[in-house]
Amino acid sequence: MPLEATMVIIDNSEYMRNGDYMPSRFDAQADAVNTIVQTKIDSNPENTVGVMTMAHKGPEVLVTHSKELGQVIKGLHAASLNMGGYIDIPTAVNIAQLALKHRENKNLRQRIIVFVGSPLQGAAGDEREMVKLAKKLKKNNVAVDLIVFGDGIEEGESSVLKAFTESVSSADNSHLVSVPPGPHLLSDMIISSPILAEDRGMPPGTAVAAGPSTTSGTSDYEFGVDPNLDPELAMALRMSMEEERARQAAEDQARQATTDGSQATHSRDGVTNDTEELQQAPAASEGRDVDMDGDDEEDLDEEEAIARAIEMSMKQDQEEHKK
């Protein structure tokens, strides 16, 4: 587990009031900061974490080199009451570096984690100045992780923060993580990123490729939840998914059975109709034969009547000749 002193710089500008991250950008950021602090402290009891802001009236240190999560929560609450203005990344990073320089345990490695949820303005938007600052930090063995979300996500091919991360990185110790809005939690995306991979005992590259990188906010874990971090939630989500699949399968089977039954009914109706037609055919034929026999009898009666008439006529003629 790494032995580090970390300064977390949070964004408390006016942009953090937006609700594109649930419940708001600032609240999502605060939850992510709590996750980072808890992970850092749990990974090594010697680790320390500090928190500072970089907007409102100017950068301000809220907590310095603490091992208590309660102090961090108190500092985040104070920051939530002082939102406004614009971020000043270069000034905040310089102050954070100065705070790390005065850490009590000099054996702790130095790391700065910066949350950026606002557009880059002033010196922060100048790539030359940012690269110059990155080289200075690299010379002083300070690693920097950038967590970009909201309006901090840069569009286009050119990226000031990407150039900054590539310049400050030494042996893949700095990272750039971009988290767009979505149903996921900002803290979940961070805990499954390279930023906390080493603190969680994961070898580099297991969650996301190590080194300066940009993630799209997707997670390699099923349902976006690390089962090692929250096994009960992961199990509940898995069971819910299995129940949904079973329900859909039952509906498909019922639908298929209904379709097969309807087809069988139509088939039986067709067979019945054919059978009735076949049964009616001989009857019709017999009916016609009966009618034909009746005609023959009528013909025979007429012939017998004619024969009798001729016979009677002949008898009358014979009688007259005798007379």
DRENDORO-941057 format. One record per atom (N, C-alpha, C): residue in one letter; x, y, z. Coordinates in steps of 0.05 Angstrom, whole numbers, padded with zeros to 5 digits, always signed. Atoms other than C-alpha are relative to their C-alpha. Example, Ala and Ser with C-alpha at 12.3 -4.5 7.8 and 13.67 -1.06 7.14 Angstrom:
DRENDORO-941057
a+00018-00024+00000a+00246-00090+00156a+00018+00024+00000s-00016-00024-00001s+00273-00021+00143s-00015+00022+00014
***
This chain:
DRENDORO-941057
m+00017-00024+00000m+00000+00000+00000m+00018+00025+00000p-00017-00024+00001p+00027+00069-00017p+00000+00016+00026l-00003-00018-00023l+00052+00116+00037l+00000+00028-00010e+00003-00026+00013e+00027+00184+00016e-00013+00021+00018a+00014-00023-00011a+00007+00253+00039a-00015+00013-00023t+00016-00008+00022t-00050+00277-00004t-00015+00026+00006m+00017-00024-00002m-00082+00346-00015m-00021-00002-00022v+00023+00001+00018v-00151+00346-00046v-00010+00028-00004i+00010-00027+00007i-00171+00410-00083i-00027-00003-00012i+00028+00003+00010i-00246+00416-00092i-00009+00026-00014d+00012-00022+00015d-00286+00461-00138d-00024+00010+00014n+00023-00012-00014n-00333+00508-00101n-00010+00025-00015s+00009-00022+00017s-00349+00554-00159s-00031+00000-00002e+00029-00002+00004e-00419+00576-00179e-00011-00023-00017y+00008+00022+00017y-00421+00520-00230y-00007-00026+00016m+00004+00025-00016m-00424+00468-00174m-00029-00002+00011r+00028+00002-00008r-00497+00485-00161r-00017-00016-00020n+00015+00014+00021n-00518+00450-00225n-00008-00028+00009g+00011+00026-00009g-00560+00386-00218g+00004-00022-00020d-00004+00021+00020d-00533+00345-00277d+00013-00024+00012y-00010+00023-00016y-00498+00301-00225y-00017-00002+00025m+00018+00003-00022m-00544+00273-00172m+00014+00001+00027p+00022-00019+00002p-00563+00307-00127p+00008+00027-00011s-00011-00024+00013s-00518+00365-00148s+00030-00005-00004r-00029+00004+00005r-00447+00373-00172r+00016+00001+00025f-00015-00002-00024f-00422+00395-00105f-00004-00024+00018d+00005+00023-00017d-00456+00339-00067d+00013-00025-00011a-00014+00023+00012a-00430+00287-00116a+00030+00002+00004q-00028-00004-00005q-00361+00317-00108q+00007-00006+00029a-00005+00005-00028a-00366+00315-00032a+00000-00030+00006d+00001+00029-00004d-00386+00242-00034d+00025-00014-00011a-00025+00011+00012a-00326+00227-00079a+00024+00007+00018v-00022-00007-00018v-00280+00265-00032v+00001-00018+00025n+00001+00018-00024n-00304+00224+00028n+00010-00028-00008t-00010+00026+00008t-00291+00160-00012t+00030+00000-00003i-00029-00001+00003i-00221+00182-00030i+00014+00001+00027v-00013-00003-00026v-00204+00203+00041v-00001-00027+00016q+00003+00025-00014q-00231+00138+00071q+00018-00021-00011t-00017+00021+00013t-00194+00095+00020t+00029+00005+00006k-00028-00007-00005k-00128+00132+00031k+00007-00007+00029i-00006+00006-00028i-00133+00126+00107i+00000-00030+00006d+00001+00029-00004d-00153+00053+00105d+00023-00015-00012s-00022+00014+00013s-00097+00034+00058s+00026+00000+00016n-00024-00001-00016n-00043+00057+00106n-00005+00019+00024p+00005-00018-00023p-00050+00085+00177p+00017+00024+00002e-00018-00023-00001e+00007+00133+00165e-00008+00022-00020n+00008-00019+00020n-00027+00167+00107n-00015+00024+00012t+00015-00024-00008t-00054+00238+00115t-00013+00012-00024v+00015-00013+00022v-00104+00277+00074v-00008+00028+00009g+00008-00028-00004g-00117+00352+00069g-00020+00008-00021v+00021-00009+00019v-00174+00389+00035v+00002+00031-00002m+00000-00029+00004m-00176+00459+00004m-00019+00006-00023t+00017-00010+00021t-00221+00500-00042t+00017+00017-00019m-00015-00017+00019m-00201+00540-00104m-00017+00020-00014a+00017-00021+00012a-00259+00587-00119a-00009+00019+00022h+00012-00020-00018h-00304+00637-00082h+00019+00025+00000k-00018-00024-00002k-00257+00693-00057k+00029-00007-00007g-00028+00009+00006g-00195+00651-00072g+00005-00026+00013p-00007+00026-00012p-00161+00585-00055p+00003+00003+00031e+00000+00000-00029e-00169+00567+00019e+00004-00028+00010v-00005+00026-00012v-00141+00509+00060v-00021-00004+00022l+00020+00006-00020l-00196+00476+00101l+00010-00020+00020v-00011+00021-00018v-00160+00415+00130v+00028-00006-00009t-00027+00005+00007t-00086+00402+00133t+00009-00027+00013h-00013+00025-00009h-00054+00332+00139h-00015-00013+00023s+00016+00012-00021s-00109+00298+00178s-00004-00030-00006k+00007+00028+00003k-00126+00225+00190k-00029-00005+00009e+00027+00001-00010e-00196+00241+00214e-00020+00007-00022l+00020-00005+00021l-00254+00235+00165l-00020+00021+00010g+00019-00020-00011g-00297+00278+00212g+00009+00028-00007q-00010-00026+00007q-00252+00338+00200q-00004+00007-00029v+00005-00004+00029v-00258+00329+00125v-00029+00007-00005i+00029-00005+00004i-00334+00326+00129i-00007+00028+00009k+00005-00027-00010k-00334+00389+00171k+00010+00021-00020g-00011-00019+00020g-00290+00424+00119g-00017+00001-00025l+00017+00001+00024l-00335+00402+00062l-00026+00016+00005h+00024-00015-00007h-00395+00430+00099h+00005+00030-00001a-00007-00028+00001a-00360+00497+00106a+00003+00010-00028a-00003-00007+00028a-00343+00497+00032a-00027+00003-00014s+00026-00001+00012s-00416+00484+00014s-00014+00026+00005l+00012-00026-00007l-00434+00550+00048l+00013+00023-00014n-00015-00021+00013n-00383+00589+00007n+00005-00007-00029m-00002+00006+00029m-00397+00573-00066m-00004+00026-00016g+00002-00024+00017g-00386+00625-00120g+00026+00005-00014g-00025-00007+00013g-00335+00657-00165g+00009-00020-00020y-00012+00018+00020y-00288+00620-00212y+00025-00014+00012i-00023+00015-00010i-00234+00568-00202i+00027+00012-00008d-00027-00009+00006d-00160+00585-00200d+00019-00024+00005i-00016+00025-00003i-00123+00520-00212i+00029+00005+00006p-00029-00004-00006p-00051+00545-00215p+00006+00009+00028t-00005-00010-00027t-00055+00584-00150t-00006-00021+00021a+00007+00021-00019a-00091+00527-00114a+00021-00022+00000v-00020+00021+00001v-00040+00476-00138v+00026+00009+00014n-00025-00010-00013n+00019+00520-00115n-00004+00000+00031i+00004+00000-00028i-00013+00527-00046i+00000-00029+00011a+00001+00028-00008a-00026+00452-00042a+00028-00011+00001q-00028+00009+00000q+00047+00439-00060q+00015+00010+00025l-00013-00012-00023l+00069+00486-00005l-00009-00014+00026a+00011+00014-00023a+00024+00450+00045a+00013-00028+00002l-00013+00027+00000l+00054+00382+00025l+00029+00002+00007k-00029-00003-00006k+00124+00409+00031k+00004+00002+00031h-00003-00003-00029h+00111+00423+00106h-00014-00024+00014r+00011+00024-00013r+00084+00353+00121r+00019-00009+00021e-00016+00009-00023e+00108+00323+00186e+00018-00024-00007n-00015+00024+00008n+00129+00255+00158n+00011+00004-00028k-00012-00005+00026k+00178+00268+00102k+00002-00025-00017n+00000+00025+00015n+00175+00195+00082n-00025-00004-00018l+00025+00002+00015l+00105+00205+00055l+00004+00012-00028r-00001-00011+00027r+00102+00214-00020r-00022+00021-00003q+00018-00023+00003q+00066+00276-00045q-00019-00004-00023r+00020+00003+00021r+00002+00275-00084r-00022+00022+00003i+00021-00020+00001i-00049+00327-00105i-00023-00011-00018i+00023+00009+00016i-00120+00308-00129i-00018+00025-00004v+00015-00024+00007v-00158+00364-00165v-00027-00008-00013f+00027+00003+00012f-00233+00364-00179f-00005+00025-00017v+00006-00022+00018v-00251+00407-00239v-00027-00004-00012g+00028+00002+00010g-00325+00418-00253g-00008+00026-00013s+00006-00026+00011s-00320+00488-00283s+00017+00004-00025p-00017-00006+00023p-00294+00516-00349p+00027+00011+00008l-00027-00010-00005l-00220+00531-00352l+00002+00029-00008q-00002-00029+00006q-00208+00606-00348q+00027+00011+00010g-00025-00013-00008g-00148+00652-00342g+00024-00018-00005a-00024+00016+00003a-00082+00617-00330a-00005-00030-00003a+00007+00028+00002a-00117+00550-00324a-00006-00009-00029g+00006+00006+00028g-00137+00554-00398g+00024+00005-00018d-00024-00005+00016d-00066+00572-00421d+00017-00026+00002e-00015+00025+00000e-00032+00507-00441e+00029+00004+00007r-00028-00005-00006r+00038+00537-00438r+00005+00003+00029e-00003-00005-00028e+00029+00561-00367e-00005-00026+00016m+00006+00025-00014m-00002+00495-00345m+00022-00021-00003v-00022+00019+00004v+00054+00453-00376v+00024+00009+00016k-00022-00010-00016k+00105+00498-00342k-00004-00007+00030l+00005+00008-00027l+00071+00486-00275l+00003-00030+00004a-00003+00029-00002a+00069+00411-00288a+00029-00008+00002k-00029+00006-00001k+00144+00409-00300k+00012+00007+00027k-00009-00008-00027k+00155+00445-00235k-00008-00021+00021l+00010+00020-00019l+00112+00395-00197l+00016-00027-00004k-00014+00025+00006k+00147+00336-00231k+00029+00002+00012k-00027-00004-00011k+00215+00365-00210k+00000-00004+00030n+00002+00002-00029n+00191+00367-00138n-00012-00026+00009n+00011+00026-00006n+00165+00295-00141n-00029+00001+00011v+00028-00003-00008v+00092+00315-00135v-00017-00013-00022a+00018+00013+00019a+00041+00269-00169a-00027+00015+00001v+00025-00015+00002v-00024+00301-00193v-00021-00018-00015d+00022+00014+00012d-00091+00267-00208d-00022+00021-00005l+00021-00018+00008l-00145+00307-00245l-00026-00015-00004i+00027+00011+00003i-00219+00289-00239i-00017+00021-00012v+00014-00020+00016v-00257+00325-00293v-00029-00009-00003f+00029+00006+00003f-00334+00328-00295f-00014+00026-00006g+00016-00024+00006g-00389+00376-00316g+00012+00017-00021d-00012-00020+00019d-00364+00439-00350d+00030-00002-00002g-00029+00003+00001g-00293+00418-00336g+00009-00018-00023i-00008+00018+00022i-00295+00366-00392i+00005+00017-00025e-00007-00015+00024e-00259+00395-00452e-00009-00013-00025e+00009+00010+00026e-00286+00388-00522e+00021+00005-00021g-00020-00004+00021g-00244+00380-00584g+00025-00017+00004e-00025+00017-00001e-00177+00347-00598e+00020+00012+00020s-00019-00012-00018s-00135+00397-00559s-00010+00000+00029s+00008+00001-00028s-00137+00388-00483s+00023+00010+00017v-00020-00012-00018v-00100+00432-00434v+00006-00019+00023l-00003+00017-00023l-00111+00384-00376l+00015-00026-00008k-00014+00024+00009k-00087+00324-00417k+00030+00006-00003a-00028-00008+00003a-00023+00361-00435a+00013+00004+00027f-00010-00004-00027f-00015+00380-00362f+00007-00027+00013t-00004+00027-00012t-00023+00307-00339t+00024-00014-00012e-00023+00013+00014e+00026+00281-00391e+00027+00012+00009s-00025-00014-00008s+00078+00333-00369s+00007-00006+00029v-00006+00004-00029v+00071+00320-00294v+00005-00029+00007s-00001+00028-00006s+00069+00245-00298s+00029-00010+00000s-00026+00013-00002s+00131+00206-00276s-00005-00029+00008a+00004+00029-00005a+00130+00130-00281a-00030-00006+00004d+00029+00004+00000d+00055+00133-00293d-00013+00004+00028n+00010-00005-00027n+00040+00164-00225n-00022+00022+00000s+00021-00021+00002s-00010+00217-00250s-00021-00009-00020h+00022+00009+00017h-00078+00207-00282h-00020+00022-00005l+00022-00018+00007l-00134+00244-00316l-00025-00017-00004v+00024+00016+00001v-00204+00216-00305v-00023+00019-00007s+00023-00017+00008s-00264+00246-00342s-00026-00016+00004v+00025+00013-00007v-00334+00229-00317v-00023+00017-00010p+00023-00015+00011p-00392+00253-00360p-00025-00005+00017p+00025+00005-00015p-00463+00259-00331p-00012-00026-00008g+00013+00026+00005g-00503+00195-00325g-00012-00011+00025p+00013+00012-00023p-00538+00147-00278p+00020-00009+00021h-00020+00009-00018h-00472+00128-00246h+00006+00022+00021l-00009-00019-00020l-00443+00160-00183l+00029+00007-00005l-00027-00010+00004l-00381+00202-00187l+00020-00016+00017s-00018+00015-00018s-00351+00165-00128s+00005-00028-00010d-00004+00027+00010d-00362+00097-00161d+00019+00000-00024m-00018-00002+00023m-00326+00119-00224m+00029+00005+00010i-00027-00006-00010i-00267+00145-00183i+00012-00025+00014i-00011+00023-00015i-00260+00083-00139i+00008-00023-00019s-00007+00020+00019s-00257+00039-00201s+00021+00010-00020s-00019-00012+00018s-00206+00084-00235s+00029-00004+00010p-00028+00004-00009p-00129+00082-00232p+00008+00018+00024i-00007-00018-00021i-00130+00139-00181i+00002-00015+00027l+00001+00015-00026l-00147+00091-00123l+00008-00029-00003a-00006+00028+00004a-00124+00026-00154a+00022-00010+00018e-00023+00008-00017e-00058+00023-00116e-00008+00000+00029d+00008-00001-00028d-00091+00043-00050d-00018-00024+00007r+00018+00023-00005r-00140-00015-00058r+00015-00027-00004g-00015+00025+00003g-00084-00065-00070g-00002-00012-00028m+00003+00011+00027m-00099-00073-00144m+00024+00007-00017p-00023-00006+00017p-00041-00080-00193p-00008+00019-00022p+00006-00020+00021p-00036-00025-00245p-00011-00014-00025g+00012+00010+00025g-00080-00036-00306g-00023-00019+00004t+00021+00020-00004t-00131-00082-00273t-00028+00013-00004a+00026-00013+00003a-00188-00031-00270a-00001+00015-00026v-00002-00016+00024v-00169+00018-00324v+00030+00002-00006a-00029-00002+00007a-00103+00026-00362a+00014+00021+00017a-00015-00018-00017a-00051+00058-00318a+00012+00023-00016g-00013-00022+00014g-00015+00123-00333g-00020+00022-00006p+00018-00021+00008p-00044+00188-00360p-00022-00011-00017s+00022+00012+00014s-00112+00167-00383s-00025+00016+00003t+00026-00012-00001t-00182+00190-00396t-00021-00021-00001t+00021+00021+00000t-00241+00146-00377t-00026+00014-00009s+00026-00010+00010s-00310+00155-00408s-00022-00002+00021g+00020+00002-00021g-00345+00143-00342g-00012-00028+00001t+00010+00027-00002t-00356+00068-00354t+00016-00015+00020s-00012+00017-00020s-00339+00015-00303s+00003-00028-00010d-00005+00027+00008d-00309-00054-00313d-00016-00019+00018y+00015+00018-00018y-00352-00081-00255y-00028-00003-00009e+00028+00005+00007e-00420-00112-00266e-00018+00019+00016f+00018-00020-00011f-00474-00060-00253f+00014+00025+00009g-00015-00023-00008g-00419-00009-00241g+00007+00001+00030v-00005+00002-00029v-00409-00033-00169v+00022-00021+00005d-00022+00018-00007d-00345-00064-00141d-00010-00019+00022p+00010+00019-00020p-00367-00128-00105p+00018-00002+00025n-00018+00000-00023n-00306-00123-00060n-00006+00023+00019l+00005-00024-00017l-00327-00054-00036l-00028-00002+00013d+00028+00002-00010d-00402-00067-00028d-00012-00026-00009p+00010+00026+00009p-00417-00142-00034p-00030-00002+00002e+00030+00003-00003e-00489-00135-00008e-00014+00014-00023l+00012-00014+00022l-00507-00083-00060l+00004-00015-00027a-00005+00015+00025a-00474-00123-00116a-00018-00025-00001m+00017+00024+00000m-00512-00186-00094m-00029+00007-00005a+00028-00008+00004a-00578-00149-00090a-00005+00007-00029l+00003-00007+00028l-00568-00120-00160l+00000-00025-00018r-00001+00025+00016r-00549-00189-00187r-00026-00016+00003m+00025+00015-00004m-00610-00222-00156m-00024+00014-00014s+00021-00014+00014s-00655-00167-00183s+00001-00005-00030m-00003+00005+00028m-00627-00177-00252m-00009-00028-00007e+00008+00028+00005e-00637-00253-00248e-00031-00003+00002e+00029+00001-00002e-00709-00243-00225e-00013+00012-00025e+00011-00013+00024e-00722-00196-00283e+00003-00018-00024r-00004+00018+00022r-00693-00245-00332r-00019-00024+00001a+00019+00023-00004a-00736-00302-00303a-00028+00009-00007r+00027-00011+00006r-00798-00258-00308r-00004+00003-00030q+00002-00003+00029q-00783-00241-00381q-00002-00027-00014a+00001+00027+00012a-00771-00315-00397a-00027-00012+00003a+00027+00011-00005a-00837-00334-00365a-00021+00013-00019e+00018-00014+00018e-00873-00281-00405e+00003-00009-00029d-00005+00010+00027d-00840-00305-00469d-00013-00028-00004q+00011+00027+00002q-00861-00377-00455q-00031+00001-00001a+00029-00003+00001a-00933-00356-00440a-00010+00011-00026r+00008-00011+00026r-00936-00315-00503r+00003-00021-00022q-00004+00021+00020q-00908-00373-00544q-00022-00021+00003a+00021+00020-00004a-00958-00421-00513a-00027+00010-00010t+00024-00012+00010t-01015-00374-00530t-00001-00001-00031t-00002+00001+00030t-00991-00369-00602t-00004-00028-00010d+00002+00028+00008d-00984-00445-00608d-00029-00010+00003g+00028+00008-00004g-01054-00456-00579g-00019+00012-00021s+00016-00013+00020s-01084-00406-00628s+00003-00014-00027q-00006+00014+00025q-01050-00441-00686q-00013-00027+00000a+00013+00027-00002a-01075-00509-00662a-00030+00002-00003t+00029-00004+00002t-01146-00483-00656t-00008+00004-00029h+00005-00005+00028h-01144-00456-00727h+00003-00026-00017s-00005+00025+00014s-01116-00523-00751s-00023-00020+00004r+00022+00018-00006r-01171-00563-00716r-00026+00010-00014d+00023-00010+00014d-01224-00517-00745d+00001-00006-00030g-00003+00007+00028g-01196-00529-00815g-00006-00029-00005v+00004+00029+00003v-01196-00604-00805v-00030-00007+00002t+00028+00004-00004t-01268-00602-00779t-00016+00008-00025n+00015-00009+00024n-01292-00562-00839n+00004-00019-00023d-00006+00019+00022d-01257-00610-00887d-00016-00026+00004t+00015+00025-00006t-01289-00670-00851t-00030+00003-00006e+00028-00005+00006e-01358-00639-00855e-00006+00000-00030e+00004+00000+00029e-01350-00626-00929e+00001-00028-00012l-00002+00027+00010l-01327-00697-00940l-00025-00017+00007q+00024+00015-00009q-01387-00724-00901q-00024+00009-00016q+00023-00010+00015q-01435-00680-00939q+00001-00008-00030a-00003+00008+00029a-01408-00701-01008a-00015-00025-00006p+00015+00024+00007p-01434-00773-01006p-00030+00004+00003a+00029-00004-00004a-01501-00750-00979a-00011+00015-00024a+00009-00014+00023a-01507-00701-01036a-00002-00018-00024s-00001+00019+00022s-01487-00755-01084s-00023-00019+00001e+00022+00019-00004e-01538-00804-01055e-00027+00014-00006g+00024-00015+00006g-01591-00750-01059g-00005+00002-00030r+00003-00002+00029r-01577-00740-01132r-00008-00027-00012d+00006+00027+00010d-01580-00817-01143d-00029-00006+00006v+00028+00005-00007v-01647-00820-01107v-00018+00015-00020d+00016-00016+00019d-01675-00765-01151d+00000-00013-00027m-00001+00013+00027m-01651-00802-01213m-00017-00025+00000d+00017+00024-00002d-01686-00867-01190d-00029+00008-00002g+00027-00010+00001g-01750-00828-01181g-00008+00006-00029d+00005-00007+00028d-01746-00803-01253d-00004-00026-00016d+00002+00025+00014d-01736-00875-01278d-00028-00013+00005e+00026+00011-00006e-01800-00898-01242e-00022+00014-00015e+00020-00016+00014e-01839-00842-01273e+00000-00008-00030d-00002+00008+00028d-01813-00862-01342d-00013-00027-00004l+00012+00027+00002l-01833-00935-01329l-00030+00001+00002d+00030-00003-00002d-01904-00915-01308d-00012+00009-00026e+00011-00011+00026e-01914-00876-01372e+00000-00022-00021e-00001+00021+00020e-01890-00934-01415e-00021-00021+00005e+00021+00020-00005e-01936-00983-01379e-00028+00010-00007a+00026-00011+00007a-01995-00936-01388a-00004-00001-00030i+00002+00000+00029i-01980-00930-01463i-00005-00028-00010a+00003+00028+00009a-01973-01005-01469a-00029-00010+00006r+00027+00008-00006r-02039-01016-01434r-00020+00012-00018a+00018-00013+00019a-02073-00965-01478a+00000-00013-00027i-00002+00014+00026i-02047-00999-01540i-00014-00027+00001e+00013+00027-00003e-02069-01067-01513e-00030+00002+00000m+00029-00004-00001m-02139-01041-01498m-00011+00007-00027s+00009-00008+00027s-02144-01009-01567s-00001-00024-00018m-00001+00024+00017m-02124-01075-01600m-00023-00018+00007k+00023+00017-00008k-02176-01113-01560k-00026+00010-00011q+00025-00012+00010q-02230-01064-01581q-00002-00005-00030d+00000+00005+00029d-02210-01072-01654d-00008-00029-00006q+00006+00028+00004q-02213-01148-01649q-00030-00006+00005e+00028+00004-00007e-02282-01145-01617e-00018+00010-00023e+00016-00011+00021e-02308-01101-01673e+00000-00018-00025h-00003+00018+00023h-02282-01149-01727h-00018-00024+00004k+00016+00024-00006k-02318-01207-01693k-00029+00006-00005k+00027-00008+00004k-02383-01170-01697k-00006+00001-00030
***
